[in-house]
Every structure is written in C-alpha cells, then in structure tokens.
Amino acid sequence: MRLSTTLNLYTLRGSVNHTDLAPKAVGICKAAGFDAIDVMLKEVVATGTPREAETWADSLLEAMNREGMQASQCHGYFENTRQMDDTTLMGPYRDKILQSISLASQLGISEMVVHPLPLMESRGITFEQSLAVNAAFFQSLDKALATCKVHACLENIFSSEYDGAESLIRLRERIGAPELYYFCWDTGHANLVEKVRDSQDKQIRQLGPLLHATHIQDNHGAKDEHLLPMMGTIDWLPVVKALDESKPA
C-alpha cells in the first residue's frame, strides 16, 4: 500500500485556484512522508487552455521525476451536471473529461476517478433511464480511454442515484467495456448516505478487486467536510479491513 494525498489541498486557496503550486507541492508531500500523489485535474482543465494544461502537466511530471514520486491516481474534471441538457453533457462537459483523460495519460496515470451523472431527481426520470443516459455518455469515452490506457473509476456520489455499490455495479455493467471501467469508493460520501453509512465494509466488499481508487476522508454525517480519518464519525476498523480484502487483482 502506498500512502498518498491529493495535490488540490495545496492549490486551492479560498475560492481561487493556484495550479502553479502543484509542482512545488510534490516535494512537500515527499518530505511529509507520502509515497505518492493524487492529482486533481479539475482546476487546470477549468482555468486554462488545453495547451496551458499540457505545459502544466509537463512541469508536474518533471517535479515528480525529480522527487522520485509517482501519481497513484487522479480525479478527472467534474461539475454539477444535474441541470445540464444532453447537448451540454455530450459537448463542452464531455470535452473536459476527454481532456482529463489525455492529461492523465501524459502524467502516466492509469486510474482516473469520474463522477456518474445524477439525473433522476432533476429530470424526473427512472433509474433505468438514468442508466441509459449515463451509459451513452461513458461509452463515448471508450476510444479515448483505450487509446490513452486509462481506466475510468466510477465514484459513489451522495444525494444521487449512484450513492452505493449496487448502483455503481449496475452502471458498469450497462456501460460494458469492463476492461476500461472500475470503481472509486469515497468514505466521506458514503457516510452522508443513511442506507450506506453503517454498511461501508459490505459495500466495499461488493466492489471487491474492481475497486481501483479510493478517497479516504471523514465527516460528521451532515456535510462533505473532507476531514482526516478519526476526526469524524466513520467507524474505521471495519472499513480498513474491507479495503484490505478488496485489493485489485
């Protein structure tokens, strides 16, 4: 197991993104005892041109090589998609995900976390209809994922129809291309879902070796606080045991 932390802890300052700090943060992470880094791609995709993002990735890769650090995973672009129509989803939003895939490949990262699209509540549709829209969206990424040798890790999202293991598994099955899609489990997100918070260990075991990425964070069950483990209300012992049993093959 490699201990890693996300670089956006260093690049977010209030409401302002300072993506230029990410390369500088690599050495700080190493000095603090971390073995690897988790790269947040949202800020650089949102704030710069594609060429500027590529230059940023080059500088980050140079810093990683200099410090002897690797990126264990990354988080692709995301925003609130609940009110987006299909034209926006399959146009500007999809373009940002595709750019994230390219940047992940440039950085030598094979596991990229992505958000399923929560649609049931905003569109007033059934879960089956949500699955169909999500499947079409992710299938449109298949070629880029395969070419770039990147896996998309579907993350559990609170306040959505994709808040637990069962719905994530059904989404992956509907998408197809099992060699391209795996899972990310966010412990903090799970703690915000009443039907999931007391069964995180069971949920994790359901995902099993298909769990290729994690977001390990804590909260008090009311909001997404992103606290360190043991600072919130999550019962960590069964979670850690389940994670240990669910190592990727």
Short mmCIF file of the C-alpha atoms (twelve columns), coordinates in Angstrom:
data_MODEL
# 
_entry.id   MODEL 
# 
loop_
_atom_site.group_PDB 
_atom_site.id 
_atom_site.type_symbol 
_atom_site.label_atom_id 
_atom_site.label_alt_id 
_atom_site.label_comp_id 
_atom_site.label_asym_id 
_atom_site.label_seq_id 
_atom_site.Cartn_x 
_atom_site.Cartn_y 
_atom_site.Cartn_z 
_atom_site.pdbx_PDB_model_num 
ATOM 1   C CA . MET A 1   0.000   0.000  0.000   1 
ATOM 2   C CA . ARG A 2   1.215   3.495  -0.858  1 
ATOM 3   C CA . LEU A 3   0.252   6.494  1.249   1 
ATOM 4   C CA . SER A 4   -0.819  9.408  -0.941  1 
ATOM 5   C CA . THR A 5   -2.547  12.771 -0.657  1 
ATOM 6   C CA . THR A 6   -4.312  14.952 -3.187  1 
ATOM 7   C CA . LEU A 7   -2.444  17.939 -4.571  1 
ATOM 8   C CA . ASN A 8   -5.524  20.147 -4.600  1 
ATOM 9   C CA . LEU A 9   -5.002  20.599 -0.872  1 
ATOM 10  C CA . TYR A 10  -2.101  22.819 -1.904  1 
ATOM 11  C CA . THR A 11  -3.637  24.511 -4.953  1 
ATOM 12  C CA . LEU A 12  -6.984  25.605 -3.510  1 
ATOM 13  C CA . ARG A 13  -6.848  28.861 -1.583  1 
ATOM 14  C CA . GLY A 14  -10.335 30.012 -0.698  1 
ATOM 15  C CA . SER A 15  -12.214 30.471 -3.959  1 
ATOM 16  C CA . VAL A 16  -9.039  30.863 -6.046  1 
ATOM 17  C CA . ASN A 17  -7.185  28.066 -7.836  1 
ATOM 18  C CA . HIS A 18  -3.383  28.266 -7.863  1 
ATOM 19  C CA . THR A 19  -2.497  25.369 -10.128 1 
ATOM 20  C CA . ASP A 20  1.083   26.636 -10.367 1 
ATOM 21  C CA . LEU A 21  1.628   25.405 -6.802  1 
ATOM 22  C CA . ALA A 22  1.038   21.751 -7.709  1 
ATOM 23  C CA . PRO A 23  4.587   21.063 -8.985  1 
ATOM 24  C CA . LYS A 24  6.028   22.748 -5.888  1 
ATOM 25  C CA . ALA A 25  3.800   20.615 -3.657  1 
ATOM 26  C CA . VAL A 26  5.323   17.329 -4.862  1 
ATOM 27  C CA . GLY A 27  8.490   17.851 -2.824  1 
ATOM 28  C CA . ILE A 28  6.445   18.958 0.189   1 
ATOM 29  C CA . CYS A 29  4.416   15.742 0.017   1 
ATOM 30  C CA . LYS A 30  7.559   13.640 -0.176  1 
ATOM 31  C CA . ALA A 31  9.135   15.461 2.783   1 
ATOM 32  C CA . ALA A 32  5.948   14.884 4.777   1 
ATOM 33  C CA . GLY A 33  6.296   11.134 4.285   1 
ATOM 34  C CA . PHE A 34  3.873   10.438 1.455   1 
ATOM 35  C CA . ASP A 35  4.799   7.769  -1.072  1 
ATOM 36  C CA . ALA A 36  2.658   9.019  -3.949  1 
ATOM 37  C CA . ILE A 37  0.337   11.824 -5.003  1 
ATOM 38  C CA . ASP A 38  -3.263  12.041 -6.158  1 
ATOM 39  C CA . VAL A 39  -3.604  14.627 -8.939  1 
ATOM 40  C CA . MET A 40  -6.726  16.787 -9.175  1 
ATOM 41  C CA . LEU A 41  -7.223  17.758 -12.819 1 
ATOM 42  C CA . LYS A 42  -10.383 19.817 -12.395 1 
ATOM 43  C CA . GLU A 43  -8.717  23.150 -11.702 1 
ATOM 44  C CA . VAL A 44  -6.235  23.090 -14.560 1 
ATOM 45  C CA . VAL A 45  -8.884  21.950 -17.067 1 
ATOM 46  C CA . ALA A 46  -11.290 24.635 -15.859 1 
ATOM 47  C CA . THR A 47  -8.893  27.576 -15.767 1 
ATOM 48  C CA . GLY A 48  -6.511  27.165 -18.709 1 
ATOM 49  C CA . THR A 49  -6.396  26.357 -22.401 1 
ATOM 50  C CA . PRO A 50  -5.605  22.766 -23.448 1 
ATOM 51  C CA . ARG A 51  -2.068  23.828 -24.369 1 
ATOM 52  C CA . GLU A 52  -1.574  25.530 -20.993 1 
ATOM 53  C CA . ALA A 53  -2.824  22.380 -19.283 1 
ATOM 54  C CA . GLU A 54  -0.310  20.263 -21.211 1 
ATOM 55  C CA . THR A 55  2.510   22.617 -20.187 1 
ATOM 56  C CA . TRP A 56  1.335   22.371 -16.575 1 
ATOM 57  C CA . ALA A 57  1.343   18.571 -16.805 1 
ATOM 58  C CA . ASP A 58  4.907   18.669 -18.169 1 
ATOM 59  C CA . SER A 59  6.053   20.742 -15.191 1 
ATOM 60  C CA . LEU A 60  4.258   18.440 -12.758 1 
ATOM 61  C CA . LEU A 61  5.794   15.354 -14.377 1 
ATOM 62  C CA . GLU A 62  9.234   16.958 -14.185 1 
ATOM 63  C CA . ALA A 63  8.733   17.585 -10.461 1 
ATOM 64  C CA . MET A 64  7.546   14.006 -9.919  1 
ATOM 65  C CA . ASN A 65  10.599  12.609 -11.695 1 
ATOM 66  C CA . ARG A 66  12.919  14.924 -9.788  1 
ATOM 67  C CA . GLU A 67  11.484  13.875 -6.428  1 
ATOM 68  C CA . GLY A 68  11.129  10.204 -7.317  1 
ATOM 69  C CA . MET A 69  7.359   10.356 -6.773  1 
ATOM 70  C CA . GLN A 70  4.555   8.735  -8.759  1 
ATOM 71  C CA . ALA A 71  0.870   9.548  -9.052  1 
ATOM 72  C CA . SER A 72  -1.265  6.686  -7.783  1 
ATOM 73  C CA . GLN A 73  -4.491  8.100  -9.246  1 
ATOM 74  C CA . CYS A 74  -6.105  11.305 -10.443 1 
ATOM 75  C CA . HIS A 75  -9.535  12.920 -10.452 1 
ATOM 76  C CA . GLY A 76  -10.967 13.951 -13.808 1 
ATOM 77  C CA . TYR A 77  -12.911 17.132 -14.432 1 
ATOM 78  C CA . PHE A 78  -16.332 17.378 -12.808 1 
ATOM 79  C CA . GLU A 79  -19.046 19.880 -12.024 1 
ATOM 80  C CA . ASN A 80  -22.720 19.789 -11.088 1 
ATOM 81  C CA . THR A 81  -24.331 18.114 -14.089 1 
ATOM 82  C CA . ARG A 82  -27.849 17.884 -12.673 1 
ATOM 83  C CA . GLN A 83  -29.238 20.765 -14.707 1 
ATOM 84  C CA . MET A 84  -27.286 20.085 -17.909 1 
ATOM 85  C CA . ASP A 85  -29.114 19.025 -21.047 1 
ATOM 86  C CA . ASP A 86  -27.790 16.287 -23.325 1 
ATOM 87  C CA . THR A 87  -26.219 18.794 -25.715 1 
ATOM 88  C CA . THR A 88  -24.084 20.272 -22.928 1 
ATOM 89  C CA . LEU A 89  -23.232 16.871 -21.470 1 
ATOM 90  C CA . MET A 90  -22.131 15.445 -24.806 1 
ATOM 91  C CA . GLY A 91  -20.430 18.680 -25.858 1 
ATOM 92  C CA . PRO A 92  -18.489 21.022 -23.528 1 
ATOM 93  C CA . TYR A 93  -18.662 18.770 -20.472 1 
ATOM 94  C CA . ARG A 94  -17.573 15.652 -22.365 1 
ATOM 95  C CA . ASP A 95  -14.720 17.625 -23.960 1 
ATOM 96  C CA . LYS A 96  -13.350 18.428 -20.496 1 
ATOM 97  C CA . ILE A 97  -13.478 14.770 -19.497 1 
ATOM 98  C CA . LEU A 98  -11.649 13.836 -22.696 1 
ATOM 99  C CA . GLN A 99  -9.013  16.456 -21.914 1 
ATOM 100 C CA . SER A 100 -8.659  14.941 -18.438 1 
ATOM 101 C CA . ILE A 101 -8.065  11.504 -19.954 1 
ATOM 102 C CA . SER A 102 -5.329  12.930 -22.164 1 
ATOM 103 C CA . LEU A 103 -3.659  14.686 -19.214 1 
ATOM 104 C CA . ALA A 104 -3.816  11.522 -17.116 1 
ATOM 105 C CA . SER A 105 -2.022  9.647  -19.885 1 
ATOM 106 C CA . GLN A 106 0.575   12.418 -20.173 1 
ATOM 107 C CA . LEU A 107 1.273   12.047 -16.442 1 
ATOM 108 C CA . GLY A 108 1.490   8.270  -16.646 1 
ATOM 109 C CA . ILE A 109 -1.643  7.758  -14.530 1 
ATOM 110 C CA . SER A 110 -3.796  4.727  -15.258 1 
ATOM 111 C CA . GLU A 111 -6.618  5.280  -12.722 1 
ATOM 112 C CA . MET A 112 -8.846  8.356  -13.197 1 
ATOM 113 C CA . VAL A 113 -11.825 8.967  -10.930 1 
ATOM 114 C CA . VAL A 114 -15.007 10.126 -12.671 1 
ATOM 115 C CA . HIS A 115 -18.455 11.108 -11.407 1 
ATOM 116 C CA . PRO A 116 -21.573 9.329  -12.636 1 
ATOM 117 C CA . LEU A 117 -24.273 11.747 -13.831 1 
ATOM 118 C CA . PRO A 118 -27.074 12.204 -11.244 1 
ATOM 119 C CA . LEU A 119 -30.221 12.690 -13.343 1 
ATOM 120 C CA . MET A 120 -33.239 11.091 -11.667 1 
ATOM 121 C CA . GLU A 121 -34.258 13.960 -9.408  1 
ATOM 122 C CA . SER A 122 -33.524 16.853 -11.787 1 
ATOM 123 C CA . ARG A 123 -35.096 15.218 -14.853 1 
ATOM 124 C CA . GLY A 124 -37.832 13.265 -13.113 1 
ATOM 125 C CA . ILE A 125 -36.782 10.019 -14.779 1 
ATOM 126 C CA . THR A 126 -36.453 6.405  -13.657 1 
ATOM 127 C CA . PHE A 127 -33.222 4.720  -12.636 1 
ATOM 128 C CA . GLU A 128 -33.280 2.676  -15.846 1 
ATOM 129 C CA . GLN A 129 -33.482 5.882  -17.874 1 
ATOM 130 C CA . SER A 130 -30.617 7.376  -15.877 1 
ATOM 131 C CA . LEU A 131 -28.569 4.252  -16.579 1 
ATOM 132 C CA . ALA A 132 -29.239 4.627  -20.304 1 
ATOM 133 C CA . VAL A 133 -28.093 8.267  -20.430 1 
ATOM 134 C CA . ASN A 134 -25.029 7.525  -18.293 1 
ATOM 135 C CA . ALA A 135 -24.106 4.501  -20.380 1 
ATOM 136 C CA . ALA A 136 -24.265 6.512  -23.609 1 
ATOM 137 C CA . PHE A 137 -22.109 9.236  -22.065 1 
ATOM 138 C CA . PHE A 138 -19.400 6.911  -20.797 1 
ATOM 139 C CA . GLN A 139 -19.419 4.737  -23.903 1 
ATOM 140 C CA . SER A 140 -18.487 7.871  -25.841 1 
ATOM 141 C CA . LEU A 141 -15.242 7.911  -23.811 1 
ATOM 142 C CA . ASP A 142 -14.278 4.307  -24.576 1 
ATOM 143 C CA . LYS A 143 -11.979 5.038  -27.515 1 
ATOM 144 C CA . ALA A 144 -10.052 7.747  -25.644 1 
ATOM 145 C CA . LEU A 145 -9.680  5.569  -22.541 1 
ATOM 146 C CA . ALA A 146 -8.401  2.630  -24.564 1 
ATOM 147 C CA . THR A 147 -6.008  4.752  -26.625 1 
ATOM 148 C CA . CYS A 148 -4.607  6.535  -23.567 1 
ATOM 149 C CA . LYS A 149 -4.522  3.359  -21.447 1 
ATOM 150 C CA . VAL A 150 -6.547  4.999  -18.684 1 
ATOM 151 C CA . HIS A 151 -9.222  3.356  -16.510 1 
ATOM 152 C CA . ALA A 152 -12.311 5.356  -15.521 1 
ATOM 153 C CA . CYS A 153 -13.120 4.723  -11.844 1 
ATOM 154 C CA . LEU A 154 -16.804 5.380  -11.123 1 
ATOM 155 C CA . GLU A 155 -17.190 7.147  -7.761  1 
ATOM 156 C CA . ASN A 156 -20.066 6.862  -5.278  1 
ATOM 157 C CA . ILE A 157 -21.864 10.237 -5.097  1 
ATOM 158 C CA . PHE A 158 -24.113 11.202 -2.178  1 
ATOM 159 C CA . SER A 159 -27.562 12.700 -2.846  1 
ATOM 160 C CA . SER A 160 -27.738 10.803 -6.118  1 
ATOM 161 C CA . GLU A 161 -28.906 7.509  -7.548  1 
ATOM 162 C CA . TYR A 162 -25.266 6.389  -7.634  1 
ATOM 163 C CA . ASP A 163 -24.674 6.517  -3.883  1 
ATOM 164 C CA . GLY A 164 -23.731 2.897  -3.232  1 
ATOM 165 C CA . ALA A 165 -22.091 -0.239 -4.581  1 
ATOM 166 C CA . GLU A 166 -25.165 -1.808 -6.189  1 
ATOM 167 C CA . SER A 167 -25.973 1.157  -8.425  1 
ATOM 168 C CA . LEU A 168 -22.313 1.581  -9.409  1 
ATOM 169 C CA . ILE A 169 -22.090 -2.089 -10.351 1 
ATOM 170 C CA . ARG A 170 -25.241 -1.825 -12.456 1 
ATOM 171 C CA . LEU A 171 -23.854 1.241  -14.213 1 
ATOM 172 C CA . ARG A 172 -20.580 -0.502 -15.039 1 
ATOM 173 C CA . GLU A 173 -22.484 -3.494 -16.401 1 
ATOM 174 C CA . ARG A 174 -24.656 -1.222 -18.568 1 
ATOM 175 C CA . ILE A 175 -21.638 0.625  -19.953 1 
ATOM 176 C CA . GLY A 176 -19.884 -2.584 -20.970 1 
ATOM 177 C CA . ALA A 177 -16.144 -2.474 -21.762 1 
ATOM 178 C CA . PRO A 178 -15.236 -3.948 -18.345 1 
ATOM 179 C CA . GLU A 179 -11.533 -3.580 -19.127 1 
ATOM 180 C CA . LEU A 180 -11.943 0.212  -19.051 1 
ATOM 181 C CA . TYR A 181 -14.221 0.830  -16.054 1 
ATOM 182 C CA . TYR A 182 -13.595 0.199  -12.380 1 
ATOM 183 C CA . PHE A 183 -14.643 1.855  -9.114  1 
ATOM 184 C CA . CYS A 184 -13.627 4.546  -6.624  1 
ATOM 185 C CA . TRP A 185 -15.029 4.419  -3.091  1 
ATOM 186 C CA . ASP A 186 -15.307 7.726  -1.212  1 
ATOM 187 C CA . THR A 187 -15.686 7.001  2.508   1 
ATOM 188 C CA . GLY A 188 -16.879 10.527 3.259   1 
ATOM 189 C CA . HIS A 189 -19.561 10.405 0.573   1 
ATOM 190 C CA . ALA A 190 -20.768 7.064  1.939   1 
ATOM 191 C CA . ASN A 191 -21.051 8.493  5.450   1 
ATOM 192 C CA . LEU A 192 -23.588 11.029 4.120   1 
ATOM 193 C CA . VAL A 193 -25.953 8.305  2.870   1 
ATOM 194 C CA . GLU A 194 -28.152 6.818  5.603   1 
ATOM 195 C CA . LYS A 195 -28.609 3.439  3.911   1 
ATOM 196 C CA . VAL A 196 -24.868 3.121  3.286   1 
ATOM 197 C CA . ARG A 197 -23.020 4.672  6.242   1 
ATOM 198 C CA . ASP A 198 -23.355 1.662  8.543   1 
ATOM 199 C CA . SER A 199 -22.514 -0.878 5.845   1 
ATOM 200 C CA . GLN A 200 -19.441 0.617  4.210   1 
ATOM 201 C CA . ASP A 201 -17.496 -2.584 4.769   1 
ATOM 202 C CA . LYS A 202 -20.153 -4.630 2.965   1 
ATOM 203 C CA . GLN A 203 -20.349 -2.088 0.137   1 
ATOM 204 C CA . ILE A 204 -16.573 -2.188 -0.319  1 
ATOM 205 C CA . ARG A 205 -16.571 -5.986 -0.397  1 
ATOM 206 C CA . GLN A 206 -19.267 -5.878 -3.097  1 
ATOM 207 C CA . LEU A 207 -16.891 -3.867 -5.279  1 
ATOM 208 C CA . GLY A 208 -14.043 -6.206 -4.374  1 
ATOM 209 C CA . PRO A 209 -10.942 -6.210 -6.597  1 
ATOM 210 C CA . LEU A 210 -12.698 -3.870 -9.040  1 
ATOM 211 C CA . LEU A 211 -12.051 -1.089 -6.509  1 
ATOM 212 C CA . HIS A 212 -9.062  0.630  -8.135  1 
ATOM 213 C CA . ALA A 213 -9.181  4.041  -6.398  1 
ATOM 214 C CA . THR A 214 -10.206 5.448  -3.028  1 
ATOM 215 C CA . HIS A 215 -10.985 8.792  -1.439  1 
ATOM 216 C CA . ILE A 216 -10.255 8.302  2.253   1 
ATOM 217 C CA . GLN A 217 -11.868 11.109 4.228   1 
ATOM 218 C CA . ASP A 218 -14.105 11.600 7.255   1 
ATOM 219 C CA . ASN A 219 -17.048 13.793 8.275   1 
ATOM 220 C CA . HIS A 220 -19.802 14.015 10.881  1 
ATOM 221 C CA . GLY A 221 -22.564 12.685 8.656   1 
ATOM 222 C CA . ALA A 222 -24.089 16.041 7.718   1 
ATOM 223 C CA . LYS A 223 -21.819 17.576 5.052   1 
ATOM 224 C CA . ASP A 224 -18.789 16.685 2.933   1 
ATOM 225 C CA . GLU A 225 -16.117 18.038 5.295   1 
ATOM 226 C CA . HIS A 226 -13.062 16.176 3.926   1 
ATOM 227 C CA . LEU A 227 -11.596 15.594 7.380   1 
ATOM 228 C CA . LEU A 228 -8.707  13.300 8.212   1 
ATOM 229 C CA . PRO A 229 -9.713  9.783  9.345   1 
ATOM 230 C CA . MET A 230 -10.710 9.572  13.035  1 
ATOM 231 C CA . MET A 231 -11.822 13.222 13.051  1 
ATOM 232 C CA . GLY A 232 -15.443 12.437 12.158  1 
ATOM 233 C CA . THR A 233 -17.962 9.691  12.856  1 
ATOM 234 C CA . ILE A 234 -16.914 6.895  10.467  1 
ATOM 235 C CA . ASP A 235 -16.225 3.533  12.128  1 
ATOM 236 C CA . TRP A 236 -12.849 2.916  10.511  1 
ATOM 237 C CA . LEU A 237 -11.893 -0.585 11.687  1 
ATOM 238 C CA . PRO A 238 -14.420 -2.498 9.504   1 
ATOM 239 C CA . VAL A 239 -13.733 -0.124 6.598   1 
ATOM 240 C CA . VAL A 240 -9.985  -0.734 6.736   1 
ATOM 241 C CA . LYS A 241 -10.484 -4.494 6.998   1 
ATOM 242 C CA . ALA A 242 -12.766 -4.469 3.949   1 
ATOM 243 C CA . LEU A 243 -10.319 -2.356 1.955   1 
ATOM 244 C CA . ASP A 244 -7.513  -4.769 2.813   1 
ATOM 245 C CA . GLU A 245 -9.612  -7.657 1.494   1 
ATOM 246 C CA . SER A 246 -10.557 -5.817 -1.721  1 
ATOM 247 C CA . LYS A 247 -7.141  -5.246 -3.258  1 
ATOM 248 C CA . PRO A 248 -7.107  -5.103 -7.069  1 
ATOM 249 C CA . ALA A 249 -6.058  -8.348 -8.722  1 
# 
